[in-house]
Amino acid sequence: MTKLFDIIYAGRKKFTELVDSLSVEQLNEIPEGFNNNIAWNFGHIVVSQQMLCYVRPGFTAHMDDHLIKKYQKGTKPESFILQSEIAVLKTYAFSLVDQLKEDLNNDKFKGYTTFATQFGVELTSIRDAIPYFATHDTLHLGYAMAIAKHLSITKQFSNFQHIKFSN
């Protein structure tokens, strides 16, 4: 599990680096062809970890309910996401994983209620949920990176500059 948590922290670090590299306006922009933005994708991974590890299997989440309702599966950005809320999400991105590790070490997941994900994968324990949310995190990091690349290309187009693709 140690390596898996290293992977989770590394992915979330990359996501926060992406968030930190953009303005709040860019984080909120929904490019043509997309139905959400980078800020929503970031909030969604934070909330999804709580949903998959705590709420769905019958435990209490460690975050504010209004954030869960705003970023859970099936939602989309409904309003401008403020820098102050993004800062809270950045804190939660790491502190909630720390809390999960502590709860795991303290064996707080007795009575985990099995459930099936949208992909039909049955999660029967916290040890199933952790790699699932880690994979989900990287999926949304990929979405966010695609949005960021699209924003960069669009900006270059609007300035009549040559499009340059760099990695």
Backbone hydrogen bonds in HBPLUS format (Angstrom, degrees):
<---DONOR---> <-ACCEPTOR-->    atom                        ^
c    i                          cat <-CA-CA->   ^        H-A-AA   ^      H-
h    n   atom  resd res      DA  || num        DHA   H-A  angle D-A-AA Bond
n    s   type  num  typ     dist DA aas  dist angle  dist       angle   num
A0005-PHE N   A0001-MET O   2.95 MM   4  6.27 158.9  2.00 156.5 161.3     1
A0006-ASP N   A0002-THR O   2.97 MM   4  6.29 147.8  2.08 145.0 154.8     2
A0007-ILE N   A0003-LYS O   2.95 MM   4  6.28 151.6  2.03 148.9 156.0     3
A0008-ILE N   A0004-LEU O   2.97 MM   4  6.30 156.5  2.02 148.5 154.9     4
A0009-TYR N   A0005-PHE O   2.92 MM   4  6.13 170.9  1.93 153.8 155.5     5
A0010-ALA N   A0006-ASP O   2.94 MM   4  6.10 158.3  1.99 145.9 152.4     6
A0011-GLY N   A0007-ILE O   2.96 MM   4  6.17 161.9  2.00 152.2 156.3     7
A0012-ARG N   A0008-ILE O   2.98 MM   4  6.21 161.7  2.02 152.7 158.0     8
A0013-LYS N   A0009-TYR O   2.82 MM   4  5.97 144.5  1.94 144.8 155.3     9
A0014-LYS N   A0010-ALA O   3.00 MM   4  6.28 159.0  2.04 147.8 152.6    10
A0015-PHE N   A0011-GLY O   2.96 MM   4  6.23 155.4  2.03 145.2 152.3    11
A0016-THR N   A0012-ARG O   2.91 MM   4  6.13 160.1  1.95 145.6 150.4    12
A0017-GLU N   A0013-LYS O   2.90 MM   4  6.15 149.9  1.99 147.7 156.7    13
A0018-LEU N   A0014-LYS O   2.97 MM   4  6.27 152.0  2.05 146.9 154.1    14
A0019-VAL N   A0015-PHE O   2.93 MM   4  6.25 163.9  1.96 152.0 156.2    15
A0020-ASP N   A0016-THR O   2.80 MM   4  5.96 159.3  1.84 147.6 153.4    16
A0021-SER N   A0017-GLU O   3.06 MM   4  6.16 128.8  2.33 136.4 148.6    17
A0021-SER N   A0018-LEU O   3.08 MM   3  5.17 136.8  2.27  99.1 111.4    18
A0022-LEU N   A0019-VAL O   3.33 MM   3  5.69 167.0  2.34 111.7 115.6    19
A0027-LEU N   A0023-SER O   2.93 MM   4  6.24 156.7  1.99 151.5 158.6    20
A0028-ASN N   A0024-VAL O   3.17 MM   4  6.28 132.3  2.41 133.9 144.6    21
A0028-ASN N   A0025-GLU O   3.18 MM   3  5.19 134.3  2.39  95.6 107.8    22
A0029-GLU N   A0025-GLU O   3.07 MM   4  6.23 118.8  2.46 139.8 155.2    23
A0029-GLU N   A0026-GLN O   3.25 MM   3  5.13 147.8  2.36  97.0 106.2    24
A0039-ALA N   A0027-LEU O   2.94 MM  12  5.02 170.1  1.95 140.5 137.2    25
A0034-PHE N   A0031-PRO O   3.02 MM   3  5.60 154.7  2.09 141.3 141.6    26
A0041-ASN N   A0037-ASN O   3.06 MM   4  6.30 164.0  2.08 150.8 155.4    27
A0042-PHE N   A0038-ILE O   2.96 MM   4  6.19 156.1  2.02 152.9 159.1    28
A0043-GLY N   A0039-ALA O   3.00 MM   4  6.29 167.3  2.02 152.8 155.9    29
A0044-HIS N   A0040-TRP O   2.78 MM   4  5.92 152.5  1.85 152.4 161.2    30
A0045-ILE N   A0041-ASN O   3.14 MM   4  6.42 150.5  2.23 145.7 150.6    31
A0046-VAL N   A0042-PHE O   3.38 MM   4  6.69 160.5  2.42 149.7 154.4    32
A0047-VAL N   A0043-GLY O   3.02 MM   4  6.25 166.0  2.04 154.2 157.9    33
A0048-SER N   A0044-HIS O   2.80 MM   4  5.83 158.7  1.85 148.1 154.9    34
A0049-GLN N   A0045-ILE O   3.20 MM   4  6.30 153.6  2.27 142.0 146.6    35
A0050-GLN N   A0047-VAL O   3.02 MM   3  5.21 116.4  2.44 100.6 115.7    36
A0051-MET N   A0047-VAL O   2.87 MM   4  6.21 156.2  1.93 153.7 161.6    37
A0052-LEU N   A0048-SER O   2.81 MM   4  5.92 170.8  1.82 156.2 158.0    38
A0053-CYS N   A0049-GLN O   3.00 MM   4  5.89 157.1  2.05 142.9 149.5    39
A0054-TYR N   A0050-GLN O   2.85 MM   4  5.28 145.6  1.97 133.0 141.8    40
A0055-VAL N   A0050-GLN O   3.00 MM   5  6.36 156.9  2.05 146.0 152.5    41
A0056-ARG N   A0051-MET O   2.85 MM   5  5.57 163.3  1.88 147.0 152.7    42
A0059-PHE N   A0054-TYR O   2.64 MM   5  4.60 159.3  1.68 155.5 148.0    43
A0058-GLY N   A0055-VAL O   2.97 MM   3  5.25 159.9  2.01 112.8 118.6    44
A0113-THR N   A0057-PRO O   3.08 MM  56  4.32 160.7  2.11 121.2 124.1    45
A0067-LEU N   A0064-ASP O   3.15 MM   3  5.61 134.0  2.37 107.8 118.6    46
A0068-ILE N   A0064-ASP O   3.35 MM   4  6.78 153.2  2.42 144.0 151.5    47
A0069-LYS N   A0065-ASP O   2.93 MM   4  6.25 164.9  1.95 159.4 162.2    48
A0070-LYS N   A0066-HIS O   3.10 MM   4  6.16 140.9  2.26 133.0 143.2    49
A0071-TYR N   A0067-LEU O   3.02 MM   4  6.13 149.3  2.12 151.8 157.3    50
A0072-GLN N   A0068-ILE O   2.96 MM   4  5.48 130.6  2.21 151.9 156.0    51
A0075-THR N   A0072-GLN O   3.10 MM   3  5.93 144.2  2.24 147.5 149.1    52
A0085-GLU N   A0082-LEU O   3.08 MM   3  5.34 124.4  2.40 102.3 115.5    53
A0086-ILE N   A0082-LEU O   3.07 MM   4  6.45 156.2  2.13 150.9 158.2    54
A0087-ALA N   A0083-GLN O   2.93 MM   4  6.18 150.1  2.02 147.7 155.6    55
A0088-VAL N   A0084-SER O   3.17 MM   4  6.47 150.4  2.27 138.7 145.8    56
A0089-LEU N   A0085-GLU O   2.94 MM   4  6.25 160.9  1.98 150.9 156.0    57
A0090-LYS N   A0086-ILE O   2.87 MM   4  6.13 149.6  1.96 146.6 155.2    58
A0091-THR N   A0087-ALA O   3.10 MM   4  6.39 153.2  2.18 144.9 151.1    59
A0092-TYR N   A0088-VAL O   2.91 MM   4  6.22 166.8  1.92 155.1 158.8    60
A0093-ALA N   A0089-LEU O   2.81 MM   4  5.94 144.0  1.94 145.1 154.9    61
A0094-PHE N   A0091-THR O   3.29 MM   3  5.91 146.0  2.41 112.9 119.8    62
A0095-SER N   A0091-THR O   2.97 MM   4  6.10 173.2  1.97 161.5 161.2    63
A0096-LEU N   A0092-TYR O   3.00 MM   4  5.33 162.4  2.03 134.5 139.0    64
A0097-VAL N   A0094-PHE O   3.19 MM   3  5.25 127.3  2.48  97.0 110.4    65
A0098-ASP N   A0094-PHE O   2.96 MM   4  6.28 156.2  2.02 151.3 158.5    66
A0099-GLN N   A0095-SER O   2.88 MM   4  6.12 152.2  1.95 141.2 149.0    67
A0100-LEU N   A0096-LEU O   2.98 MM   4  6.10 150.9  2.07 133.3 140.9    68
A0101-LYS N   A0097-VAL O   2.99 MM   4  6.27 159.8  2.03 150.4 154.6    69
A0102-GLU N   A0098-ASP O   3.01 MM   4  6.31 157.7  2.06 148.0 154.2    70
A0103-ASP N   A0099-GLN O   2.82 MM   4  6.08 165.1  1.85 155.7 159.6    71
A0104-LEU N   A0100-LEU O   2.82 MM   4  5.96 152.7  1.89 149.4 157.5    72
A0105-ASN N   A0101-LYS O   2.90 MM   4  6.12 160.4  1.94 148.5 153.5    73
A0106-ASN N   A0102-GLU O   2.91 MM   4  6.13 141.5  2.06 144.7 155.9    74
A0108-LYS N   A0103-ASP O   2.96 MM   5  5.25 173.1  1.96 156.1 157.1    75
A0107-ASP N   A0104-LEU O   3.12 MM   3  5.09 160.7  2.16 105.6 108.9    76
A0115-PHE N   A0123-LEU O   3.17 MM   8  5.56 152.5  2.25 141.9 149.0    77
A0123-LEU N   A0115-PHE O   2.80 MM   8  5.56 167.8  1.81 172.1 167.8    78
A0117-THR N   A0121-VAL O   2.82 MM   4  5.25 160.9  1.86 141.6 146.3    79
A0120-GLY N   A0117-THR O   2.91 MM   3  5.19 162.0  1.95 114.4 117.7    80
A0128-ASP N   A0125-SER O   3.00 MM   3  5.28 151.4  2.08 104.4 113.3    81
A0129-ALA N   A0125-SER O   3.16 MM   4  6.54 152.2  2.24 144.8 152.7    82
A0130-ILE N   A0126-ILE O   3.08 MM   4  6.20 155.6  2.14 154.6 157.5    83
A0133-PHE N   A0129-ALA O   2.89 MM   4  6.15 164.0  1.92 159.3 161.6    84
A0134-ALA N   A0130-ILE O   3.02 MM   4  6.20 150.5  2.11 147.6 156.6    85
A0135-THR N   A0131-PRO O   3.05 MM   4  6.20 154.9  2.11 142.5 147.7    86
A0136-HIS N   A0132-TYR O   3.00 MM   4  6.25 156.8  2.06 146.7 153.7    87
A0137-ASP N   A0133-PHE O   2.82 MM   4  6.01 152.7  1.90 146.0 152.5    88
A0138-THR N   A0134-ALA O   3.28 MM   4  6.59 160.1  2.32 144.9 148.3    89
A0139-LEU N   A0135-THR O   3.06 MM   4  6.34 147.6  2.17 146.2 155.7    90
A0140-HIS N   A0136-HIS O   3.13 MM   4  6.45 161.2  2.17 154.1 157.1    91
A0141-LEU N   A0137-ASP O   2.90 MM   4  6.19 143.9  2.03 146.3 157.8    92
A0142-GLY N   A0138-THR O   2.99 MM   4  6.14 153.9  2.06 141.2 147.3    93
A0143-TYR N   A0139-LEU O   3.07 MM   4  6.50 150.3  2.16 141.5 149.7    94
A0144-ALA N   A0140-HIS O   2.92 MM   4  6.11 163.7  1.95 145.5 149.7    95
A0145-MET N   A0141-LEU O   2.86 MM   4  6.11 153.2  1.94 149.1 156.7    96
A0146-ALA N   A0142-GLY O   2.96 MM   4  6.18 150.7  2.04 146.4 154.2    97
A0147-ILE N   A0143-TYR O   2.93 MM   4  6.27 155.1  2.00 151.6 158.7    98
A0148-ALA N   A0144-ALA O   2.90 MM   4  6.14 162.3  1.93 148.9 153.9    99
A0149-LYS N   A0145-MET O   2.92 MM   4  6.10 157.3  1.98 145.3 151.2   100
A0150-HIS N   A0146-ALA O   2.92 MM   4  6.11 156.2  1.98 144.5 151.5   101
A0151-LEU N   A0147-ILE O   2.84 MM   4  6.15 156.3  1.89 154.0 160.6   102
A0152-SER N   A0148-ALA O   3.02 MM   4  6.25 154.2  2.09 146.0 152.7   103
A0153-ILE N   A0149-LYS O   2.96 MM   4  6.23 159.0  2.01 151.2 156.5   104
A0154-THR N   A0150-HIS O   2.88 MM   4  6.05 164.1  1.90 153.7 158.3   105
A0155-LYS N   A0151-LEU O   2.97 MM   4  6.10 157.3  2.02 144.1 150.2   106
A0156-GLN N   A0152-SER O   3.03 MM   4  6.27 155.7  2.09 144.4 150.9   107
A0157-PHE N   A0153-ILE O   2.91 MM   4  6.20 153.5  1.99 149.4 156.9   108
A0158-SER N   A0154-THR O   2.96 MM   4  6.23 158.8  2.01 150.7 156.0   109
A0159-ASN N   A0155-LYS O   3.15 MM   4  6.39 133.9  2.37 140.7 152.2   110
A0159-ASN N   A0156-GLN O   3.24 MM   3  5.19 133.9  2.46  93.6 105.9   111
A0161-GLN N   A0156-GLN O   3.04 MM   5  5.32 166.8  2.06 160.5 157.2   112
A0160-PHE N   A0157-PHE O   2.97 MM   3  5.03 162.8  2.00 109.4 113.8   113
